[in-house]
Amino acid sequence: MLDRDQLETFAVVIEQQSFEKAASALSITRGAVSQRIKALEESLSTVLVLRDRPVSPTPAGEVLLRYVKALRIMEGSALQELAPQPKLHAPVPLSIAVNADSLATWFPEVLKELLLSQLVALEVIADDQDHTSQLLSRGEVIGCISTSAKAADGFVAECLGAMEYRCYATPDFAVSAFPDGLTVPSVLATPAVLFNRKDSLHDDFLKSRFGFPIDRYAKHFLPSPVALLEGVAMGAGYGLIPSTQAQPVVDSGRLVDLCPNHRVMVDLYWHHWELEPPLAHDVTALIVKVAQRELVSRAVEEPVLVVAGSDDSARGPRHASPAVASNKTKADCNTH
């Protein structure tokens, strides 16, 4: 049997990324923290913690951290069921990682149901895919949204559907900057609005549009979906925006679609533990249900630019490389 105090101390050390901060959080001495971690490592005959700054788990530590997180979730769920009155026990802490464009469009429907249930104390981390994947593998989050179809060992990637992006500008900007439509000379002379320097979605769009790469054009970087939309809507440039996010502004006449017959589709996947506690399984089911209702079905046969692979920015999609199938990908977005 693993010692619960040792397990909890180990988890807090990883979460706080420091022995000193963990000691403060647990109201014990720094020496007591070290002794518990050492005893746990000896009982398992393996090193669990890299004593660097910041502290991080070893591969064995990542496995153990996932176990502790699952244990916390199962314990919290059991205490809620055993409580004499509904909602008497504290909500169960859960952490998930979500890309910014999802947070700005369809994911609030998930948040509404989770937060109003009062069953979980939710932490949402918006970050780039490389970092969120590390958070998932370490057990710091129970799942993350990614454009990669390939799941790591011990995880499952479920297809959620696709986000649709279109290229927008204000009517005045479109007339002045693109009098002859979206041409190579006009693109080179006109600023585009991008999410950040890692955002290659606009490059992918232009390459698909013209048949060759174009990257030497002026760029504004606004690392927020709301700020990016407002930047385009104020006439600072043109850019790719999720169509659901832009639709109210289009309906008001403030934005027009520069390429009505050219959309960009981005497949999204929910990566989660292969063996989930019941509460985490319920969260996965909710995310899949809402996504399949709100996202675009890829069954529609229409010429589109499909972006899949690894997303290097918090916005989400970024590379037009083929999605790599995995035996742990539960559904193919192309048949969703």
N, C-alpha and C positions, 0 to 999 in steps of 0.2 A: 504494500500500500504506500502510495506517495504521501508525504507529509503536506497537509493543506497549507500550513503557515509558510512552509518553504516554497510551495508553488505560488502562493499569493505574493510573497516577497520577490520571487523571481519575476513575475509578471509586472509588478510595480517598478522594478529596476529597469526593465525594458521600456515600459511606458514613459517613465521619467527620464530615461537615457542617462541616469546618474545614480550612483550609490548614495551620495549625499542627499539628493532630492527624494529618493525613495525612503531613506531613513526619516526625513522630515514628514513625508506623507503618511508613514506608518507609525509615527511617534515612537520610534525605537532608535538606538544608537547606530552609527555607521558600522561599528564592529559587529553588532548583532546581524545587520544585513549581510555582511561579508560571510559570517559564520553560517547563516542559513543557506546562502548560495553555494558555499563550499560543500556543505553537508549534502545538499541536493545533487550536486555534480558527482560526489563520491558514491552516493547511492545508485546513480545511473551509470557510473563509470565513463563519463564523457564530459567534455567542456561545453557549457551552455551559454556562457557570456564572454564576449570579447571586451576586455578591460581597456577600451580606448575612450577617447573623448570625441563624440558622445559614445556611451555604451551601446552595444548592439548585440543581437543574438547570433550564435553560430547556427549552421543548418540544423543541428540537433535541437538547439534552443528554439528555432522557428516552429518545429514540430510540437515541442512542449508548450509553447505559447498558444498555439491553436487549441491545444487540449484544454488549457486553463480558461481560455475565452469560452469554449464550448461548455465547460463545467460551470462557469458563472451564469451563462444563459440558461442552462438546464436547471440550476439551483433557483434562479430568479423566477423561472416559469413555475416550478414546483411550489415555491412559497406563495406565489399569487393564487394558485389553485387551492392551496390549503388554508388561505386566509379566511377567517370566519365571515368577513364582509367583503363584497367585491371592491377591488381597487384599494384595499387596506394596505397592501404591501407596496414598497417602493417600485417604480418602473425599472425594468431591466436595461442596463446600459448596452447600447449597440452602436457600432461605427460602420459607416459605409463610405465608399469613394465614388463620386459622380462627376462627370465632365460638365463644364460650365454651360454649354449650349443645352444640354438636357435639363439642367436646373432652371434655365430661363424659359423652357417650353413645356414639355410634357411631364417632367418629374414632380412638379408641385402637387399633382393629383395623388401621387404616391405619398408625399410628405403629409398631405392633409389627412389621409386615412391613418397613417402611422402615428402622427402627433396627437390626433384627436382620440385615438384609442386609449391613450394614457397608460399603455402597457410597457412602453419603451422610453428610455431616455436617449434620444437619438443624437449622434454626432455625424454630420455630413462633411466630408473632406473633399474640396474641389482642388484638384491638382493634376499635373501631367501624368500620362498613362504609365511611364516608366516608374515614377515614384509610387503611384497607387498600386501597381503590380507588386512592388516590394512590400507595401503595407499589407497587401492581401497574403503574400507568402509568409510574412512574419506573424500573421494572425492578428494584426492590429485592426483590421476591418474584416467584416464577415463577407464582403463582396464588393466588386467594383464594376463600373461600366467601362467597356473598352471597345475599340474597333477591331481588335484581334480575335479571330475565330479559334485560335489555338489555345487550349487550356494547359496550364502547368500541371505537373504530377500532383495528384491529390485534390485537383479542382475540376470543375465543370464549367464550360462556356455555353450558355443558352442564348440562342438567337432571339433578339427582342423585336426586330424589324429594322426599318431604315428611316433616317432623317433626310428630309428633302431640303436642299439649298437652291436658291435662285439668285441671280445677279440683279441688284437693284440700284437705282439712283433717283434723285428728284426729277420731276419733269423738266425744270429749267436746266439742271445740270446735264441731263441727257441730250437736250437740244444743243447746248453750247459745246459740250465736250465730244459728243458723238453725232454730229449732224448727218453723217453717212453710215451710221450704225457702228457696231463694235469692230473697228479695223485695227490693224497692227500699228499704223502711225498714231491713231488716236489713243490707243492703249499706252504707248510709250510716252505720250505727252500728258497723260492724265493720272492724278493720284488715286490709288486704290486704298480702301480701308481694310486692314487686316487685324487679326486678334493679337498676335505677337510675332516675334522673329522666327519662331518655330512653325508658324502657320503656313503650310504649303498648299492648302486647299485652293487658293486663288491661282497659284502656279499650275496646279493640275487642271483647273478649269480653262485657263488660257491655252494650255497645251492641247487639250481636247478640242477647243474651239478652232485653233489655227493649224493644228497638226505638227507643231514644233514648239519647243520650250521658249518662253519669254520670261525673263526675270529682271531685266534692267528697266524697271518702271518705278515711279515715285510711290512711296508707301507711307500711310499713316498707321501707327500701331496703337490700338485701343483695347487693352486686355480685359474687357468685360463685354458680355453679349449686349447688355443694355447700352453701354457707351458706344459700341460699334454701330448699333442700329441708329442711335441718335446722331453719330458722326455722319452717317450716310444721309439721314433725314434732314440734317441742317445744310446739306449741299457741300460738305467738305471733300467728298469723293464718292466713289461707287464701290460696291462690295457684295460678297456672298453672305446671305443671311438665311437662317432657317425660315422656310415659307410660312410656317404657322406663327412664328414670332412677328414676321413682317406684315402679315395679312391685314390687321387692323389699320396699319399706316397706309397700306396700298388702298384699302377701301375708302380711306379719307381723302385720297388723291395726292398725298404727300410723296408717295413713291411709285415708280413704274418699273416693270420687269424689262430689263434691257434685252434679254434673250428668252422670249416666251417659249420657244421650242427647245430650250436647252436647260435641263436641270441636273443637279449633282445629287446623287444618292449615296448616303453613308450608312453602311450596315453597322448596327450596334449589338453588343453581346454583354450579358450579365455573367461575370465570373464569380463563382462562389465555391465554398467547400463541398467536396464530394459527399462527405458524411456530415449532414447538418443536424443540429438540434431542432426540435419541433418549431420553436419560435423563429429561428433563422430560416427554416423551410417555409414558414408562413410569409416571411418578408420576401423571399424569392418568388413565391407564387403571386404575391401582390404586384411586385415589380413587373413580372412577365405579363400578368393580366392587363395592367394599365398600359404597358408599352404596346402590346398587340392591339389595343384599342386605339391608341393615340398616334402611333407611328405608321409610316406608309408601308403597305404591302408591296413586296418586290415581285409579286406575280404579274403585275401589269407589264405588258410587252411594249416598251417605248424606248427609243434611243436615249440613253442617259450615260453620264460619267459615273461609274461606280467606284467609290473610294473605300478600300479596306486595307487592313494591315495593322500597324502600330501607330497610336496617336501620341505625338510628342508634345502636344500642348494641352493645357487644361480645357481648351475649347472642345477637343474631342478628336475628330478625324484628321489625318494629315498625309498619308502616303497612298498613291494610286498603285499599289502593288496587289497581286492576287491574294485573296484570303487563303490561309493555309488550313485545310480541314484537319480535324482531330477526332479520334474516337471518343473524346469527351466533349465534343460539341453536340449538344442535344438536338439542335435543329439547324437546317441550312436556311439562311436568310433568302436565298433565291427561290425557295419553295414555300416561304412563310405565307 
